[in-house]
Amino acid sequence: MVSQVIFGILLLAAVAFASYNARKIIRNIRLGRNEQRANQPAKRWRAMLLVAFGQKKMFKRPFAALLHLFVYLGFCIINIEMLEIVIDGLFGTHRAFSGLGAFYGFLIASFEWLALSVLLGCVIFLARRNIVHIKRFFGTEMTPWPRTDANLILIAEILLMAAFLTMNAADHKLQLLGASHYTQAGAFPVSSWLLPLLPDGITPLINIERFSWWFHIIGVLVFLNYLPYSKHLHILLAFPNTYFSNLKPQGYFRNMDSVTNEVKAMLDPSYTPEAVDAPSRFGAKDIQDLTWKNLLEAYTCTECGRCTAVCPANITGKLLSPRKIMMDTRDRMVEMGENTRKNKGFQDDGKSLLDHYISREEIWACTTCNACVEACPVNINPLEIIVELRRYAVMEESQAAASLNAMFGNMENNGAPWKYAQADRANWREG
């Protein structure tokens, strides 16, 4: 009974803290502007099933995708057993679903093979990061904490899977020894390999089984509450992020409705402007100028570096890194969210996303080629943020590179990006 009470308290505390963090994340995302992303639900469900569940875009790198699939499927499916663990912990039962008979044996055997695949996958991922030193896992934005975060999660998953298999091995041996309370149930094709390593006495076996059980359940609860502070939040947010993906062509440039109305009114005096919310500013200077979808994407970023690895600006030595754009946006959003929460409303802190987190050099290095958008395995769009920061610099501050200002002047005077007058455009044909 004491262990049941302790387990119940731990479970309630973990769920309460997870709920608190979830509400905080939702509040931070709501700092962004409203945007409609609920149309065409059939296409959105298809995108989520293919990209988030099916991991379609991951398979552009087949080896990494296969390992990730093992870890992803294994970890998700194994945690189905959490339902049985919770029931056992609350009611003092042991293998509450053992009444399923042969099907239960099939489930436990499947979980064990999946646990082995997760364990091996995580070991290989650790080696790729720390021994092979794959280039995209490093960069100026990958300070010690992001790299440590990735390693911590991989080590945690290895320990959780090892605890699961050790628990099953000790349980299996206790069943073979006929220990009371240990119901004869389940099949143990992987954990049975550990039997020679375990002691023969019932008491030490029970201690090992109970320690592994508590380690596994507490580890999962800690893992759940660590996610909001980790890049691995994408485990949960990849699904809504892909559902609310941009369904327009990647090259589509979103016009501001307020500006469109002004231009139409200038061209046609009889035009009646549509009712639109007047923007607080043109483009984006800080978090509140971005949309809630941009902020959701910042939380969803996996920091895998695929976007930066294919960015032509980054490849040629420019300062821009699309991954850094998303990480900076997330850091500024969290900072602004804390400011808003503590002061019951945002108090100006003298900072902004542009200049204090993302430099002018970064945004103007972008070629707007959409390579980063195409490469992202969970449909994140760093380009939208870059374009909005540029829009602010040009439309609010009239600050742009000299070459762009020359182009703007040519567009205004000649109706084209080039310096030639319209009357001279066909001169190239002469002779």
C-alpha positions in Angstrom: 0.0 0.0 0.0 2.9 2.4 0.8 4.4 1.9 -2.6 1.0 2.5 -4.3 0.6 5.8 -2.4 4.1 6.9 -3.4 3.4 5.9 -7.0 0.1 7.8 -7.0 1.7 11.0 -5.6 4.6 10.8 -8.2 2.1 10.2 -11.0 -0.1 13.2 -10.0 2.9 15.5 -9.5 4.3 14.5 -12.9 1.0 15.0 -14.7 0.4 18.4 -12.9 3.9 19.7 -13.8 3.5 18.5 -17.4 0.1 20.3 -17.6 1.7 23.5 -16.3 4.5 23.3 -18.9 2.0 22.6 -21.6 -0.1 25.7 -20.7 3.0 27.8 -20.7 4.0 26.6 -24.2 0.5 27.3 -25.5 0.6 30.8 -23.9 3.9 31.5 -25.6 2.7 30.4 -29.0 -0.3 32.7 -28.6 2.0 35.6 -28.4 2.0 35.5 -32.2 -0.5 37.0 -34.6 -3.6 35.1 -35.7 -3.4 33.2 -38.9 -6.0 30.9 -40.5 -4.6 27.4 -41.1 -7.7 25.3 -40.8 -8.8 25.1 -44.4 -8.6 21.9 -46.6 -8.6 19.4 -43.7 -8.2 16.4 -46.1 -4.9 17.8 -47.4 -3.8 18.6 -43.9 -4.5 15.1 -42.5 -2.6 13.7 -45.5 0.4 15.9 -44.8 0.4 14.9 -41.2 0.1 11.2 -41.9 2.9 11.2 -44.5 5.4 13.6 -42.9 4.9 13.2 -39.1 3.6 9.6 -38.9 5.2 8.2 -42.1 8.4 10.4 -41.8 8.4 10.7 -45.6 10.9 13.5 -45.7 13.3 11.7 -43.4 14.1 9.1 -46.0 16.1 11.6 -48.1 18.8 10.3 -45.9 17.9 6.6 -45.8 20.4 5.3 -43.1 19.5 8.0 -40.6 15.8 7.6 -41.4 15.9 3.9 -40.8 17.6 4.4 -37.4 15.1 7.1 -36.5 12.2 4.9 -37.5 13.4 2.2 -35.1 13.8 4.7 -32.3 10.5 6.5 -33.0 8.3 3.4 -33.5 10.0 1.5 -30.7 9.8 4.2 -28.1 6.1 5.1 -29.0 4.9 1.5 -29.1 6.8 0.3 -26.0 5.1 3.2 -24.0 1.8 1.5 -24.7 2.9 -0.8 -21.8 2.8 2.3 -19.6 -0.9 1.8 -19.3 -0.3 -1.6 -17.6 2.5 -0.2 -15.5 0.3 2.6 -14.2 -2.5 0.2 -13.4 0.0 -2.1 -11.6 1.4 0.8 -9.7 -1.9 2.2 -8.6 -3.7 -1.1 -7.7 -0.7 -3.3 -6.6 -1.3 -5.8 -9.3 1.3 -7.5 -11.4 1.0 -7.7 -15.2 -2.6 -6.6 -15.1 -3.1 -7.5 -18.8 -1.8 -11.0 -18.5 -5.3 -12.3 -19.0 -4.9 -11.6 -22.7 -3.1 -15.0 -22.9 -1.1 -15.7 -26.0 -1.7 -12.2 -27.4 -0.1 -10.8 -24.3 3.0 -12.9 -24.9 3.1 -11.6 -28.5 2.9 -8.0 -27.2 5.7 -8.4 -24.7 7.9 -10.2 -27.2 7.3 -7.4 -29.7 8.1 -4.8 -27.1 11.3 -6.5 -26.3 12.5 -6.6 -30.0 11.5 -2.9 -30.3 13.4 -2.0 -27.1 16.5 -3.7 -28.6 16.1 -1.7 -31.8 15.7 1.6 -29.8 18.8 0.8 -27.7 20.9 0.0 -30.8 19.6 3.0 -32.7 20.5 5.4 -29.8 23.9 3.9 -29.5 24.6 4.5 -33.2 23.2 8.0 -33.0 25.5 8.7 -30.0 28.5 7.5 -32.1 27.5 9.6 -35.1 27.4 12.7 -32.9 30.4 12.2 -30.7 32.8 9.9 -32.6 32.0 10.4 -36.3 31.3 14.1 -35.7 28.9 14.6 -38.6 29.2 18.2 -39.7 25.6 19.2 -39.5 25.4 18.5 -35.8 27.9 21.4 -35.2 27.9 25.1 -36.0 28.1 28.4 -34.2 24.6 28.1 -32.9 25.3 24.6 -31.5 26.7 25.7 -28.2 27.5 23.2 -25.5 23.9 23.0 -24.2 22.2 22.0 -27.5 24.8 19.3 -28.0 24.5 18.1 -24.4 20.7 18.1 -24.7 20.9 15.7 -27.6 23.3 13.4 -25.8 21.1 13.5 -22.6 18.0 12.3 -24.5 19.9 9.5 -26.2 21.5 8.3 -23.0 18.1 8.5 -21.2 16.5 6.4 -23.9 19.3 3.8 -23.6 18.9 3.6 -19.9 15.1 3.4 -20.1 15.3 0.5 -22.6 18.0 -1.2 -20.5 15.8 -0.9 -17.4 12.8 -2.3 -19.3 14.7 -5.4 -20.5 16.3 -5.9 -17.1 12.9 -5.7 -15.4 11.6 -8.3 -17.8 14.6 -10.6 -17.3 14.2 -10.6 -13.6 10.5 -11.0 -13.9 11.0 -14.0 -16.2 13.4 -15.7 -13.8 11.1 -15.1 -10.9 8.3 -16.8 -12.9 10.6 -19.7 -13.6 11.4 -20.0 -9.9 7.7 -19.9 -9.0 7.9 -16.8 -6.9 4.5 -15.7 -5.5 2.8 -12.7 -7.1 4.8 -13.1 -10.3 2.2 -14.3 -12.7 3.2 -16.8 -15.4 2.7 -14.5 -18.4 4.6 -13.0 -21.4 7.3 -14.1 -23.8 10.8 -12.8 -23.3 13.0 -13.5 -26.4 15.5 -10.7 -25.8 15.6 -10.3 -22.0 16.1 -14.1 -21.6 19.7 -13.4 -22.9 20.3 -11.7 -19.5 19.2 -14.6 -17.3 22.8 -16.0 -16.8 23.8 -12.6 -15.5 21.2 -12.5 -12.8 21.4 -14.1 -9.3 19.5 -17.2 -8.4 18.0 -16.0 -5.1 14.4 -14.8 -5.1 15.0 -11.8 -2.8 17.8 -10.3 -4.9 15.8 -10.9 -8.0 12.8 -9.1 -6.6 15.0 -6.2 -5.7 16.4 -6.0 -9.2 12.9 -6.3 -10.7 11.5 -3.6 -8.4 14.4 -1.3 -8.9 14.2 -1.6 -12.7 10.4 -1.1 -12.6 10.7 2.1 -10.5 13.6 3.3 -12.6 11.7 2.8 -15.8 8.4 4.5 -14.7 10.2 7.4 -12.9 12.5 7.8 -15.9 9.5 8.0 -18.3 7.8 10.6 -16.1 11.0 12.7 -15.8 11.4 12.4 -19.6 7.9 13.7 -20.1 8.6 16.8 -18.1 12.0 17.3 -19.6 10.6 17.6 -23.1 9.4 21.2 -22.8 13.0 22.3 -22.1 14.5 20.2 -24.9 14.6 20.1 -28.7 12.8 16.7 -28.4 9.5 18.5 -27.9 9.1 17.7 -31.6 8.1 14.2 -30.4 4.7 15.8 -29.6 4.6 19.0 -31.7 5.6 17.5 -35.1 2.0 16.3 -35.5 0.1 19.6 -35.1 3.0 21.4 -36.9 2.6 19.2 -40.0 -1.2 19.4 -39.9 -1.0 23.2 -40.0 1.6 23.2 -42.8 1.5 25.9 -45.5 -0.4 24.3 -48.4 0.5 27.0 -50.9 3.4 26.5 -53.3 6.8 27.1 -51.7 7.5 30.1 -53.9 4.3 31.9 -53.0 4.9 35.3 -51.4 2.3 36.4 -49.0 1.1 39.9 -49.5 -0.2 42.1 -46.7 -3.9 42.7 -47.1 -3.7 46.3 -45.8 -1.0 47.1 -48.5 -3.0 45.3 -51.2 -6.0 47.4 -50.4 -4.0 50.6 -50.7 -2.5 49.6 -54.1 -5.9 48.6 -55.5 -7.5 51.8 -54.3 -4.7 53.8 -56.0 -5.2 51.9 -59.3 -9.0 52.0 -59.2 -10.7 54.9 -57.4 -14.0 53.0 -57.4 -12.5 50.1 -55.5 -14.0 49.4 -52.1 -11.3 48.2 -49.6 -11.9 44.9 -47.8 -12.2 45.0 -44.0 -8.9 43.9 -42.6 -7.1 44.4 -39.3 -4.6 47.2 -39.5 -1.1 45.8 -38.7 0.8 47.3 -35.8 3.7 47.4 -38.1 4.8 46.1 -41.5 6.8 42.9 -41.3 8.2 41.6 -38.1 10.6 43.2 -35.6 9.8 41.0 -32.6 7.9 37.9 -31.6 4.4 39.4 -31.4 4.7 40.4 -35.1 5.2 36.8 -36.2 2.2 34.4 -36.5 1.4 31.7 -34.0 2.4 29.1 -36.7 5.9 30.6 -36.9 6.2 30.3 -33.1 4.8 26.7 -33.1 7.5 25.9 -35.7 10.2 27.4 -33.4 9.1 25.0 -30.6 9.0 22.1 -33.1 12.5 22.5 -34.5 14.6 19.4 -34.0 17.9 21.2 -34.4 18.9 18.4 -36.8 20.7 20.8 -39.1 19.3 19.5 -42.4 18.2 23.0 -43.3 21.6 24.5 -42.6 23.3 21.6 -44.4 21.6 22.5 -47.7 21.5 26.3 -47.3 23.7 27.8 -50.2 24.4 30.9 -48.2 25.7 28.8 -45.3 27.6 26.4 -47.6 29.5 29.4 -49.1 30.5 30.8 -45.7 27.8 33.3 -45.1 26.6 34.0 -41.6 23.1 32.7 -42.2 22.0 29.4 -40.6 18.3 28.5 -40.9 18.5 26.4 -37.8 19.8 29.4 -35.9 16.9 31.4 -37.1 14.5 28.9 -35.5 16.5 28.5 -32.3 16.8 32.3 -31.8 13.1 32.7 -32.4 12.4 30.1 -29.7 14.8 31.7 -27.3 13.3 35.1 -27.7 9.7 33.7 -27.5 10.5 32.0 -24.2 12.1 35.2 -22.8 9.1 37.3 -23.9 6.7 34.7 -22.4 8.5 34.8 -19.0 8.4 38.6 -19.2 4.7 38.6 -19.9 3.9 36.0 -17.2 5.9 37.7 -14.4 4.6 41.2 -15.2 1.1 40.2 -16.1 1.7 41.8 -19.5 4.8 42.5 -21.6 7.1 45.1 -20.2 9.6 46.6 -22.8 13.0 45.1 -22.1 14.8 47.0 -24.7 15.4 43.9 -26.9 13.9 42.6 -30.1 14.2 39.5 -32.3 15.8 41.6 -35.0 19.3 42.9 -34.1 19.5 41.4 -30.6 19.0 37.8 -31.7 19.1 37.7 -35.5 21.4 40.1 -37.3 20.8 42.1 -40.5 23.7 40.3 -42.1 21.9 37.0 -41.6 18.6 38.0 -43.1 20.1 39.6 -46.2 22.4 36.6 -46.8 19.3 34.5 -47.6 18.7 33.7 -51.3 15.0 32.7 -50.6 15.6 29.5 -52.5 13.4 27.4 -50.2 16.1 24.7 -49.8 15.7 24.8 -46.0 11.9 24.5 -46.2 12.3 21.5 -48.6 14.9 19.8 -46.3 13.0 20.1 -43.0 11.7 16.7 -41.9 8.7 18.3 -40.1 7.7 21.1 -42.5 9.3 24.0 -40.7 9.6 27.2 -42.7 12.5 29.5 -41.6 12.1 31.5 -44.8 8.8 33.0 -43.6 10.5 34.5 -40.5 13.4 35.8 -42.6 11.1 37.5 -45.1 9.0 39.2 -42.4 12.2 40.5 -40.8 13.3 41.9 -44.2 9.9 43.4 -44.8 10.2 45.3 -41.5 13.7 46.6 -42.3 12.5 47.8 -45.8 9.0 49.1 -45.1 9.4 50.4 -41.6 13.0 51.5 -41.5 13.8 52.0 -45.2 17.0 50.0 -44.5 18.3 47.7 -47.2 21.6 46.8 -48.9 22.8 49.4 -51.4 22.2 47.0 -54.3 18.6 46.5 -53.3 18.0 50.2 -52.9 19.3 50.6 -56.5 16.9 47.9 -57.6 14.0 49.6 -55.8 14.9 52.9 -57.5 14.9 51.2 -60.9 11.6 49.5 -60.3 10.1 52.9 -59.3 11.6 54.8 -62.3 11.9 52.2 -65.0 9.3 49.6 -64.1 12.0 46.9 -64.1 15.0 46.0 -61.9 17.5 47.2 -64.5 18.8 50.8 -65.0 17.6 51.0 -68.6 14.7 53.2 -69.5 11.7 51.4 -71.0 12.3 53.0 -74.4 15.8 51.4 -74.5 14.9 47.8 -73.5 14.9 46.5 -77.1 18.2 48.1 -78.1 19.9 44.7 -77.7 18.3 43.6 -81.0 20.1 46.3 -83.1 22.7 44.9 -85.4 
